[in-house]
Amino acid sequence: MKIPAIKGKIGTWDYYTTTLTFQQVSDHVSKIDDELHKSESLKDLIQRSITNNFKSIKKYILNQPEVFFNSLVLAVYDDYPNWVEIEVTYDDMETYQLGLLDFPSKHKIFPVDGQHRVEGIKAALKEDPDLGNMKISAIFIGHKNDDDGMKKTRRLFSTLNRYAKPVTMDDIIALDEDDIVAIVTRNLLEEFDLFANDRIIYSKQKAIPSTNYKAFTSIITLYQCNLELFKLFYESKKNLKPTKPRIDEYLKFRKSDSEINEFYNFCSSFWDNLKNNISPINEFINTEEHPAKKFRNKNGGNILFRPIGLLPFVKAIVKIKTRKKSTQFKTIIKKLNSINLDITKKPWNYVVWNPISEGMIMNNSSLTELIFIYKYKKDILTSKELEKLKSSYASKISYEDENLDEVLKLI
């Protein structure tokens, strides 16, 4: 195997940057075996680190016309390739960093970074051999299969994998061109008045600073609310239960413009009904100066202006709509507008608001959702959900009566 490459150096590593066809990756790159550890148990541990994520990469290769990967980092040992330098002269400039890597027949190659990509490429080739001519960039380093060499390569392996950070939620929302929820969320931010200007806060956390009196909610909460709406949209469109694996897989590949527009209209209809039929939100959108101050402040405010309240509210509406399919968003939202949304009042005290410390209480999202559904119509809850509501609410308010049916009267 002879391939053109560019030579470089960083730290103590000499490396060579090149491209490999998918077929070359399949033919020449092996799984990590005894290159990092002599111990059989540790070798097994490395092998088990190759999760089923490679199957998702295979699907990505097979289904995404715009498929692209960052470089594989590949280690070579046993027989090192020969580096044949080529002198390049241009406009009085000379370089010897270009050349050919000439691999001998007994060389061994394994991935230091990119083991899932390698296995995904191999799996995709089995289904579609015509992909063999596609090329991926690769960086070759040298590896010595002795104690010092193993130690050095292990350090590189752990460094590359430890500091490779997953894509953050705000990155997905801002940049993802395949995730239909991210695409529609961005479109809503640009076109829907409830989310225009400073009415959405852009931050890496869901929480809204106490000094912010302009925002309705955070961008992450908006995305999460739209994701719940998408589950309802998906179920009605596909007639399939919107399980997490199905939704995760569906969001990986861009849908047609017509489907994106259809989901945008679905979301717009929901948020339009919320804006027009929830009195505090309607007041918020028609207030120019510090519109959120009345509804979110150090003394409490409205539960829908807190991310920990808005998301369960949307989840509750989605669940009601799922179980009462003929009921319109407008009908559900109008009825929920009649309940007390002040977090300092029952039933929100000790659920989302601590009246003693005058601060928010986290991690009661499921209970908050059940309360919203119960306040809408208790018959919608299953017997199991009703029991959970009684026991959870009783626990939060320190209810001591053994007859938990009575606790429902306090909601």
C-alpha positions as a LaTeX table, in Angstrom:
\begin{tabular}{lrrr}
\hline
Residue & $x$ (\AA) & $y$ (\AA) & $z$ (\AA) \\
\hline
Met1 & 0.00 & 0.00 & 0.00 \\
Lys2 & 1.50 & 3.32 & $-1.13$ \\
Ile3 & $-0.31$ & 6.53 & $-0.21$ \\
Pro4 & 0.61 & 10.23 & $-0.48$ \\
Ala5 & 0.93 & 12.07 & 2.83 \\
Ile6 & 2.09 & 15.23 & 4.58 \\
Lys7 & 4.58 & 14.89 & 7.42 \\
Gly8 & 4.26 & 16.87 & 10.65 \\
Lys9 & 5.47 & 16.93 & 14.23 \\
Ile10 & 3.78 & 17.89 & 17.50 \\
Gly11 & 5.21 & 17.27 & 20.95 \\
Thr12 & 7.13 & 14.00 & 20.76 \\
Trp13 & 5.00 & 12.62 & 17.93 \\
Asp14 & 5.95 & 12.44 & 14.26 \\
Tyr15 & 2.75 & 12.01 & 12.28 \\
Tyr16 & 1.60 & 11.67 & 8.69 \\
Thr17 & $-1.67$ & 13.07 & 7.37 \\
Thr18 & $-3.30$ & 11.31 & 4.42 \\
Thr19 & $-6.56$ & 9.83 & 3.14 \\
Leu20 & $-7.70$ & 6.21 & 3.00 \\
Thr21 & $-10.53$ & 4.72 & 0.99 \\
Phe22 & $-13.21$ & 2.94 & 2.97 \\
Gln23 & $-11.96$ & $-0.27$ & 1.37 \\
Gln24 & $-8.42$ & 0.37 & 2.63 \\
Val25 & $-9.79$ & 1.00 & 6.12 \\
Ser26 & $-11.71$ & $-2.27$ & 5.97 \\
Asp27 & $-8.74$ & $-4.25$ & 4.62 \\
His28 & $-5.91$ & $-2.85$ & 6.71 \\
Val29 & $-7.21$ & $-1.44$ & 10.03 \\
Ser30 & $-7.75$ & $-3.94$ & 12.86 \\
Lys31 & $-9.43$ & $-3.71$ & 16.24 \\
Ile32 & $-7.20$ & $-2.93$ & 19.20 \\
Asp33 & $-5.83$ & $-6.21$ & 20.56 \\
Asp34 & $-2.56$ & $-6.48$ & 22.48 \\
Glu35 & $-1.25$ & $-3.07$ & 21.50 \\
Leu36 & $-2.27$ & $-1.25$ & 24.68 \\
His37 & $-2.24$ & $-4.03$ & 27.29 \\
Lys38 & $-0.69$ & $-7.45$ & 27.73 \\
Ser39 & $-3.40$ & $-8.42$ & 30.23 \\
Glu40 & $-6.26$ & $-10.41$ & 28.68 \\
Ser41 & $-8.76$ & $-8.75$ & 31.04 \\
Leu42 & $-7.64$ & $-5.26$ & 30.06 \\
Lys43 & $-7.71$ & $-6.19$ & 26.37 \\
Asp44 & $-11.30$ & $-7.37$ & 26.85 \\
Leu45 & $-12.11$ & $-4.10$ & 28.60 \\
Ile46 & $-10.90$ & $-2.10$ & 25.59 \\
Gln47 & $-12.88$ & $-4.33$ & 23.21 \\
Arg48 & $-16.05$ & $-3.85$ & 25.26 \\
Ser49 & $-15.60$ & $-0.08$ & 24.95 \\
Ile50 & $-16.66$ & $-0.48$ & 21.31 \\
Thr51 & $-20.39$ & $-0.05$ & 21.85 \\
Asn52 & $-23.30$ & $-0.42$ & 19.46 \\
Asn53 & $-22.68$ & 3.20 & 18.49 \\
Phe54 & $-20.90$ & 1.85 & 15.40 \\
Lys55 & $-24.32$ & 0.71 & 14.14 \\
Ser56 & $-25.52$ & 4.32 & 14.22 \\
Ile57 & $-22.40$ & 5.33 & 12.28 \\
Lys58 & $-23.17$ & 2.61 & 9.74 \\
Lys59 & $-26.69$ & 4.02 & 9.26 \\
Tyr60 & $-25.27$ & 7.52 & 8.99 \\
Ile61 & $-22.92$ & 6.41 & 6.20 \\
Leu62 & $-25.66$ & 4.55 & 4.34 \\
Asn63 & $-28.34$ & 7.23 & 4.66 \\
Gln64 & $-26.65$ & 10.63 & 4.75 \\
Pro65 & $-25.55$ & 11.93 & 1.31 \\
Glu66 & $-23.52$ & 14.63 & 3.05 \\
Val67 & $-21.62$ & 12.13 & 5.21 \\
Phe68 & $-18.42$ & 13.54 & 6.69 \\
Phe69 & $-16.03$ & 12.50 & 9.46 \\
Asn70 & $-13.08$ & 14.00 & 11.24 \\
Ser71 & $-9.74$ & 12.21 & 10.90 \\
Leu72 & $-8.96$ & 8.74 & 12.16 \\
Val73 & $-5.81$ & 8.52 & 14.27 \\
Leu74 & $-4.10$ & 5.25 & 13.36 \\
Ala75 & $-1.04$ & 3.64 & 14.90 \\
Val76 & 1.34 & 1.49 & 12.84 \\
Tyr77 & 3.72 & $-1.13$ & 14.23 \\
Asp78 & 5.72 & $-4.32$ & 13.55 \\
Asp79 & 6.84 & $-3.13$ & 10.11 \\
Tyr80 & 6.95 & 0.65 & 9.83 \\
Pro81 & 6.15 & 2.24 & 6.47 \\
Asn82 & 8.95 & 3.81 & 4.52 \\
Trp83 & 8.72 & 7.58 & 4.15 \\
Val84 & 9.73 & 8.67 & 0.66 \\
Glu85 & 10.15 & 12.44 & 0.60 \\
Ile86 & 9.27 & 14.46 & $-2.45$ \\
Glu87 & 10.89 & 17.83 & $-2.93$ \\
Val88 & 8.39 & 20.52 & $-3.86$ \\
Thr89 & 9.59 & 23.90 & $-5.12$ \\
Tyr90 & 7.26 & 26.81 & $-5.82$ \\
Asp91 & 8.06 & 30.53 & $-6.04$ \\
Asp92 & 11.48 & 30.07 & $-4.42$ \\
Met93 & 9.93 & 28.01 & $-1.61$ \\
Glu94 & 11.08 & 24.47 & $-0.91$ \\
Thr95 & 9.51 & 21.80 & 1.28 \\
Tyr96 & 10.23 & 18.18 & 1.98 \\
Gln97 & 7.12 & 17.57 & 4.06 \\
Leu98 & 5.25 & 15.94 & 1.17 \\
Gly99 & 5.88 & 12.35 & 0.22 \\
Leu100 & 4.70 & 8.76 & 0.01 \\
Leu101 & 4.10 & 6.29 & 2.80 \\
Asp102 & 5.14 & 2.88 & 1.52 \\
Phe103 & 3.67 & 0.19 & 3.77 \\
Pro104 & 5.45 & $-3.19$ & 3.90 \\
Ser105 & 3.37 & $-6.34$ & 3.83 \\
Lys106 & 3.65 & $-7.22$ & 7.53 \\
His107 & 2.57 & $-3.93$ & 9.02 \\
Lys108 & $-0.26$ & $-3.77$ & 11.57 \\
Ile109 & $-2.60$ & $-0.80$ & 11.95 \\
Phe110 & $-5.05$ & $-0.12$ & 14.78 \\
Pro111 & $-7.18$ & 2.94 & 15.68 \\
Val112 & $-6.06$ & 5.12 & 18.57 \\
Asp113 & $-9.01$ & 7.44 & 17.93 \\
Gly114 & $-11.95$ & 6.45 & 15.74 \\
Gln115 & $-12.55$ & 2.79 & 16.58 \\
His116 & $-16.32$ & 3.24 & 16.23 \\
Arg117 & $-15.90$ & 4.97 & 12.87 \\
Val118 & $-13.70$ & 2.12 & 11.66 \\
Glu119 & $-16.26$ & $-0.51$ & 12.67 \\
Gly120 & $-19.09$ & 1.60 & 11.21 \\
Ile121 & $-17.24$ & 1.85 & 7.88 \\
Lys122 & $-16.67$ & $-1.90$ & 7.80 \\
Ala123 & $-20.34$ & $-2.60$ & 8.58 \\
Ala124 & $-21.53$ & $-0.13$ & 5.91 \\
Leu125 & $-19.27$ & $-1.74$ & 3.29 \\
Lys126 & $-20.84$ & $-5.12$ & 3.97 \\
Glu127 & $-24.22$ & $-3.68$ & 3.01 \\
Asp128 & $-23.01$ & $-1.47$ & 0.16 \\
Pro129 & $-19.61$ & $-2.44$ & $-1.34$ \\
Asp130 & $-19.91$ & 0.50 & $-3.77$ \\
Leu131 & $-18.92$ & 2.78 & $-0.90$ \\
Gly132 & $-15.40$ & 1.36 & $-1.02$ \\
Asn133 & $-13.99$ & 4.31 & $-2.98$ \\
Met134 & $-15.14$ & 6.96 & $-0.50$ \\
Lys135 & $-12.22$ & 8.50 & 1.36 \\
Ile136 & $-11.67$ & 9.50 & 4.97 \\
Ser137 & $-8.76$ & 11.53 & 6.28 \\
Ala138 & $-6.33$ & 9.69 & 8.53 \\
Ile139 & $-3.35$ & 10.57 & 10.71 \\
Phe140 & $-0.69$ & 7.87 & 11.11 \\
Ile141 & 1.60 & 7.65 & 14.13 \\
Gly142 & 4.25 & 5.13 & 15.04 \\
His143 & 3.74 & 2.59 & 17.84 \\
Lys144 & 6.22 & 0.31 & 19.57 \\
Asn145 & 4.79 & $-2.86$ & 21.07 \\
Asp146 & 7.00 & $-2.77$ & 24.16 \\
Asp147 & 6.27 & $-1.45$ & 27.66 \\
Asp148 & 7.31 & 2.14 & 26.89 \\
Gly149 & 5.52 & 2.14 & 23.55 \\
Met150 & 2.31 & 0.79 & 25.09 \\
Lys151 & 2.45 & 3.41 & 27.83 \\
Lys152 & 2.93 & 6.24 & 25.33 \\
Thr153 & 0.12 & 5.05 & 23.06 \\
Arg154 & $-2.22$ & 4.42 & 26.02 \\
Arg155 & $-1.68$ & 8.01 & 27.12 \\
Leu156 & $-2.54$ & 9.28 & 23.64 \\
Phe157 & $-5.57$ & 6.98 & 23.46 \\
Ser158 & $-6.96$ & 8.23 & 26.79 \\
Thr159 & $-6.17$ & 11.88 & 26.01 \\
Leu160 & $-7.93$ & 11.85 & 22.64 \\
Asn161 & $-10.99$ & 10.09 & 24.06 \\
Arg162 & $-11.15$ & 11.93 & 27.39 \\
Tyr163 & $-11.06$ & 15.41 & 25.91 \\
Ala164 & $-13.36$ & 14.71 & 22.98 \\
Lys165 & $-16.43$ & 16.50 & 24.34 \\
Pro166 & $-19.90$ & 15.51 & 23.17 \\
Val167 & $-21.90$ & 18.06 & 21.23 \\
Thr168 & $-23.82$ & 20.26 & 23.66 \\
Met169 & $-27.55$ & 20.86 & 23.50 \\
Asp170 & $-27.13$ & 24.52 & 22.54 \\
Asp171 & $-24.78$ & 23.48 & 19.70 \\
Ile172 & $-27.43$ & 21.07 & 18.41 \\
Ile173 & $-30.10$ & 23.76 & 18.52 \\
Ala174 & $-27.92$ & 26.34 & 16.80 \\
Leu175 & $-26.28$ & 24.18 & 14.14 \\
Asp176 & $-27.96$ & 20.82 & 13.52 \\
Glu177 & $-29.36$ & 20.63 & 9.98 \\
Asp178 & $-30.76$ & 17.10 & 10.36 \\
Asp179 & $-32.69$ & 17.31 & 13.65 \\
Ile180 & $-36.17$ & 18.49 & 12.66 \\
Val181 & $-36.84$ & 19.78 & 16.19 \\
Ala182 & $-33.69$ & 21.93 & 16.12 \\
Ile183 & $-34.55$ & 23.25 & 12.65 \\
Val184 & $-38.11$ & 24.20 & 13.63 \\
Thr185 & $-36.94$ & 25.70 & 16.93 \\
Arg186 & $-34.57$ & 28.00 & 15.01 \\
Asn187 & $-37.36$ & 28.96 & 12.61 \\
Leu188 & $-39.67$ & 29.79 & 15.50 \\
Leu189 & $-36.98$ & 31.97 & 17.07 \\
Glu190 & $-36.80$ & 33.98 & 13.86 \\
Glu191 & $-40.48$ & 34.15 & 12.98 \\
Phe192 & $-42.74$ & 33.68 & 16.04 \\
Asp193 & $-43.44$ & 36.77 & 18.13 \\
Leu194 & $-43.51$ & 34.97 & 21.51 \\
Phe195 & $-39.83$ & 34.08 & 20.99 \\
Ala196 & $-38.62$ & 37.21 & 19.20 \\
Asn197 & $-36.00$ & 39.69 & 20.38 \\
Asp198 & $-35.07$ & 39.10 & 24.03 \\
Arg199 & $-38.01$ & 36.84 & 24.86 \\
Ile200 & $-35.76$ & 33.77 & 24.73 \\
Ile201 & $-32.51$ & 33.62 & 26.67 \\
Tyr202 & $-29.58$ & 31.95 & 24.96 \\
Ser203 & $-27.52$ & 30.09 & 27.54 \\
Lys204 & $-25.97$ & 26.68 & 28.12 \\
Gln205 & $-28.28$ & 26.08 & 31.09 \\
Lys206 & $-32.05$ & 25.87 & 31.32 \\
Ala207 & $-32.18$ & 28.22 & 34.30 \\
Ile208 & $-32.91$ & 31.91 & 33.77 \\
Pro209 & $-30.90$ & 34.44 & 35.84 \\
Ser210 & $-32.92$ & 36.19 & 38.52 \\
Thr211 & $-31.96$ & 39.55 & 36.98 \\
Asn212 & $-33.53$ & 38.72 & 33.61 \\
Tyr213 & $-36.95$ & 40.36 & 33.32 \\
Lys214 & $-37.33$ & 40.09 & 29.54 \\
Ala215 & $-37.26$ & 36.39 & 28.65 \\
Phe216 & $-40.23$ & 34.06 & 28.58 \\
Thr217 & $-38.00$ & 30.97 & 28.77 \\
Ser218 & $-34.61$ & 29.57 & 27.73 \\
Ile219 & $-33.66$ & 28.20 & 24.33 \\
Ile220 & $-32.96$ & 24.75 & 25.79 \\
Thr221 & $-36.40$ & 24.62 & 27.42 \\
Leu222 & $-38.01$ & 25.72 & 24.15 \\
Tyr223 & $-36.24$ & 22.91 & 22.30 \\
Gln224 & $-37.32$ & 20.39 & 24.95 \\
Cys225 & $-40.92$ & 21.58 & 24.72 \\
Asn226 & $-40.83$ & 21.27 & 20.93 \\
Leu227 & $-39.38$ & 17.79 & 21.31 \\
Glu228 & $-42.44$ & 16.80 & 23.36 \\
Leu229 & $-44.66$ & 18.27 & 20.65 \\
Phe230 & $-42.71$ & 16.33 & 18.06 \\
Lys231 & $-43.49$ & 13.05 & 19.85 \\
Leu232 & $-47.19$ & 13.83 & 19.45 \\
Phe233 & $-46.64$ & 14.85 & 15.82 \\
Tyr234 & $-44.63$ & 11.67 & 15.13 \\
Glu235 & $-47.26$ & 9.39 & 16.67 \\
Ser236 & $-50.09$ & 10.95 & 14.68 \\
Lys237 & $-48.07$ & 10.92 & 11.44 \\
Lys238 & $-46.43$ & 7.49 & 11.70 \\
Asn239 & $-49.00$ & 5.70 & 13.86 \\
Leu240 & $-46.09$ & 4.44 & 15.97 \\
Lys241 & $-45.39$ & 4.83 & 19.67 \\
Pro242 & $-42.74$ & 7.58 & 20.02 \\
Thr243 & $-40.19$ & 5.56 & 21.98 \\
Lys244 & $-36.84$ & 7.15 & 22.77 \\
Pro245 & $-34.86$ & 4.89 & 20.37 \\
Arg246 & $-37.29$ & 5.66 & 17.53 \\
Ile247 & $-37.20$ & 9.40 & 18.13 \\
Asp248 & $-33.41$ & 9.48 & 18.56 \\
Glu249 & $-32.97$ & 7.62 & 15.28 \\
Tyr250 & $-35.56$ & 9.76 & 13.46 \\
Leu251 & $-33.82$ & 12.99 & 14.43 \\
Lys252 & $-30.49$ & 11.89 & 12.95 \\
Phe253 & $-31.52$ & 12.39 & 9.33 \\
Arg254 & $-32.99$ & 15.47 & 7.69 \\
Lys255 & $-36.59$ & 15.18 & 6.58 \\
Ser256 & $-38.22$ & 16.70 & 3.52 \\
Asp257 & $-39.00$ & 20.41 & 3.44 \\
Ser258 & $-42.71$ & 19.59 & 3.38 \\
Glu259 & $-42.44$ & 17.59 & 6.62 \\
Ile260 & $-40.37$ & 20.33 & 8.26 \\
Asn261 & $-43.02$ & 22.89 & 7.26 \\
Glu262 & $-45.77$ & 20.62 & 8.53 \\
Phe263 & $-44.10$ & 20.29 & 11.93 \\
Tyr264 & $-43.43$ & 24.03 & 12.02 \\
Asn265 & $-47.14$ & 24.71 & 11.50 \\
Phe266 & $-47.97$ & 22.13 & 14.17 \\
Cys267 & $-45.70$ & 23.90 & 16.67 \\
Ser268 & $-46.92$ & 27.34 & 15.63 \\
Ser269 & $-50.50$ & 26.28 & 16.25 \\
Phe270 & $-49.61$ & 25.08 & 19.74 \\
Trp271 & $-47.64$ & 28.18 & 20.75 \\
Asp272 & $-50.24$ & 30.46 & 19.19 \\
Asn273 & $-52.93$ & 28.85 & 21.33 \\
Leu274 & $-50.72$ & 29.15 & 24.39 \\
Lys275 & $-50.04$ & 32.83 & 23.69 \\
Asn276 & $-53.69$ & 33.69 & 23.10 \\
Asn277 & $-55.32$ & 31.56 & 25.80 \\
Ile278 & $-52.99$ & 31.77 & 28.80 \\
Ser279 & $-53.67$ & 35.19 & 30.30 \\
Pro280 & $-50.22$ & 35.84 & 31.85 \\
Ile281 & $-48.46$ & 34.97 & 28.58 \\
Asn282 & $-50.79$ & 37.25 & 26.66 \\
Glu283 & $-50.06$ & 40.03 & 29.13 \\
Phe284 & $-46.32$ & 39.32 & 28.89 \\
Ile285 & $-46.25$ & 39.65 & 25.12 \\
Asn286 & $-48.13$ & 42.94 & 25.24 \\
Thr287 & $-45.87$ & 44.52 & 27.88 \\
Glu288 & $-42.91$ & 46.54 & 26.62 \\
Glu289 & $-40.76$ & 47.23 & 29.69 \\
His290 & $-39.55$ & 44.31 & 31.84 \\
Pro291 & $-42.40$ & 42.09 & 30.62 \\
Ala292 & $-41.38$ & 39.06 & 32.70 \\
Lys293 & $-40.77$ & 40.84 & 36.02 \\
Lys294 & $-44.32$ & 40.37 & 37.25 \\
Phe295 & $-44.22$ & 36.67 & 36.40 \\
Arg296 & $-40.68$ & 35.73 & 37.48 \\
Asn297 & $-39.04$ & 37.42 & 40.45 \\
Lys298 & $-37.42$ & 36.69 & 43.81 \\
Asn299 & $-40.83$ & 36.53 & 45.49 \\
Gly300 & $-42.19$ & 33.85 & 43.15 \\
Gly301 & $-44.26$ & 34.47 & 40.07 \\
Asn302 & $-45.95$ & 32.30 & 37.47 \\
Ile303 & $-44.96$ & 28.66 & 37.08 \\
Leu304 & $-44.94$ & 28.86 & 33.27 \\
Phe305 & $-42.17$ & 31.45 & 33.37 \\
Arg306 & $-39.89$ & 28.94 & 35.06 \\
Pro307 & $-38.29$ & 26.21 & 32.91 \\
Ile308 & $-39.12$ & 23.62 & 35.59 \\
Gly309 & $-42.79$ & 24.53 & 35.17 \\
Leu310 & $-43.15$ & 25.14 & 31.43 \\
Leu311 & $-41.78$ & 21.77 & 30.31 \\
Pro312 & $-44.08$ & 19.69 & 32.58 \\
Phe313 & $-46.96$ & 21.91 & 31.45 \\
Val314 & $-46.28$ & 21.08 & 27.80 \\
Lys315 & $-45.78$ & 17.40 & 28.66 \\
Ala316 & $-49.14$ & 17.39 & 30.43 \\
Ile317 & $-50.89$ & 18.92 & 27.41 \\
Val318 & $-49.25$ & 16.35 & 25.12 \\
Lys319 & $-50.36$ & 13.49 & 27.37 \\
Ile320 & $-53.92$ & 14.85 & 27.56 \\
Lys321 & $-54.00$ & 15.24 & 23.78 \\
Thr322 & $-52.61$ & 11.71 & 23.32 \\
Arg323 & $-55.34$ & 10.22 & 25.50 \\
Lys324 & $-58.11$ & 12.50 & 24.25 \\
Lys325 & $-57.21$ & 12.71 & 20.58 \\
Ser326 & $-60.30$ & 14.62 & 19.49 \\
Thr327 & $-59.68$ & 17.42 & 22.01 \\
Gln328 & $-58.07$ & 20.49 & 20.49 \\
Phe329 & $-55.06$ & 22.34 & 21.91 \\
Lys330 & $-57.22$ & 25.40 & 22.40 \\
Thr331 & $-59.73$ & 23.54 & 24.57 \\
Ile332 & $-57.03$ & 22.00 & 26.77 \\
Ile333 & $-55.10$ & 25.24 & 27.20 \\
Lys334 & $-58.20$ & 27.33 & 27.95 \\
Lys335 & $-59.16$ & 24.98 & 30.76 \\
Leu336 & $-55.64$ & 24.96 & 32.20 \\
Asn337 & $-55.70$ & 28.76 & 32.16 \\
Ser338 & $-58.32$ & 28.64 & 34.91 \\
Ile339 & $-56.03$ & 26.95 & 37.45 \\
Asn340 & $-53.80$ & 28.86 & 39.86 \\
Leu341 & $-50.35$ & 29.22 & 38.26 \\
Asp342 & $-48.84$ & 31.28 & 41.09 \\
Ile343 & $-45.93$ & 29.21 & 42.44 \\
Thr344 & $-46.38$ & 30.62 & 45.95 \\
Lys345 & $-49.89$ & 29.16 & 46.19 \\
Lys346 & $-51.32$ & 25.65 & 46.44 \\
Pro347 & $-50.60$ & 23.19 & 44.93 \\
Trp348 & $-47.13$ & 24.49 & 44.01 \\
Asn349 & $-45.81$ & 25.20 & 47.51 \\
Tyr350 & $-43.19$ & 22.56 & 48.37 \\
Val351 & $-43.47$ & 21.13 & 44.85 \\
Val352 & $-41.70$ & 23.84 & 42.84 \\
Trp353 & $-41.46$ & 26.61 & 45.45 \\
Asn354 & $-40.05$ & 26.58 & 48.97 \\
Pro355 & $-41.98$ & 29.23 & 50.93 \\
Ile356 & $-39.45$ & 29.19 & 53.76 \\
Ser357 & $-36.26$ & 29.79 & 51.77 \\
Glu358 & $-38.21$ & 31.52 & 48.98 \\
Gly359 & $-36.44$ & 29.55 & 46.29 \\
Met360 & $-37.16$ & 27.06 & 43.55 \\
Ile361 & $-37.33$ & 23.31 & 44.18 \\
Met362 & $-35.87$ & 21.15 & 41.45 \\
Asn363 & $-36.41$ & 17.52 & 40.41 \\
Asn364 & $-40.20$ & 17.39 & 40.78 \\
Ser365 & $-40.97$ & 17.46 & 37.07 \\
Ser366 & $-43.02$ & 14.24 & 37.03 \\
Leu367 & $-45.14$ & 15.34 & 39.99 \\
Thr368 & $-45.69$ & 18.77 & 38.42 \\
Glu369 & $-46.89$ & 17.13 & 35.21 \\
Leu370 & $-49.31$ & 14.88 & 37.12 \\
Ile371 & $-50.73$ & 17.87 & 39.00 \\
Phe372 & $-51.42$ & 19.70 & 35.74 \\
Ile373 & $-53.23$ & 16.67 & 34.32 \\
Tyr374 & $-55.19$ & 16.15 & 37.55 \\
Lys375 & $-56.27$ & 19.80 & 37.58 \\
Tyr376 & $-57.45$ & 19.43 & 33.99 \\
Lys377 & $-59.40$ & 16.20 & 34.55 \\
Lys378 & $-58.43$ & 13.50 & 37.03 \\
Asp379 & $-60.06$ & 10.73 & 34.98 \\
Ile380 & $-57.29$ & 11.07 & 32.40 \\
Leu381 & $-54.76$ & 9.70 & 34.89 \\
Thr382 & $-54.28$ & 5.95 & 35.13 \\
Ser383 & $-54.79$ & 4.33 & 38.54 \\
Lys384 & $-51.02$ & 3.93 & 38.82 \\
Glu385 & $-50.45$ & 7.61 & 38.05 \\
Leu386 & $-53.11$ & 8.62 & 40.55 \\
Glu387 & $-51.43$ & 6.59 & 43.29 \\
Lys388 & $-48.09$ & 8.15 & 42.41 \\
Leu389 & $-49.66$ & 11.61 & 42.54 \\
Lys390 & $-51.13$ & 10.97 & 45.99 \\
Ser391 & $-47.98$ & 9.50 & 47.52 \\
Ser392 & $-45.59$ & 12.02 & 45.95 \\
Tyr393 & $-47.67$ & 15.06 & 46.84 \\
Ala394 & $-48.27$ & 13.80 & 50.37 \\
Ser395 & $-44.53$ & 13.35 & 50.80 \\
Lys396 & $-43.74$ & 16.86 & 49.56 \\
Ile397 & $-46.20$ & 18.62 & 51.85 \\
Ser398 & $-45.47$ & 16.30 & 54.83 \\
Tyr399 & $-49.04$ & 15.00 & 54.86 \\
Glu400 & $-49.45$ & 12.61 & 57.81 \\
Asp401 & $-52.99$ & 11.25 & 57.43 \\
Glu402 & $-52.96$ & 7.60 & 56.34 \\
Asn403 & $-55.94$ & 8.19 & 54.07 \\
Leu404 & $-54.12$ & 9.52 & 51.03 \\
Asp405 & $-57.36$ & 10.03 & 49.12 \\
Glu406 & $-57.89$ & 13.13 & 51.23 \\
Val407 & $-54.62$ & 14.66 & 50.07 \\
Leu408 & $-56.12$ & 15.15 & 46.61 \\
Lys409 & $-58.47$ & 17.76 & 48.09 \\
Leu410 & $-55.41$ & 19.91 & 48.82 \\
Ile411 & $-54.34$ & 20.03 & 45.18 \\
\hline
\end{tabular}
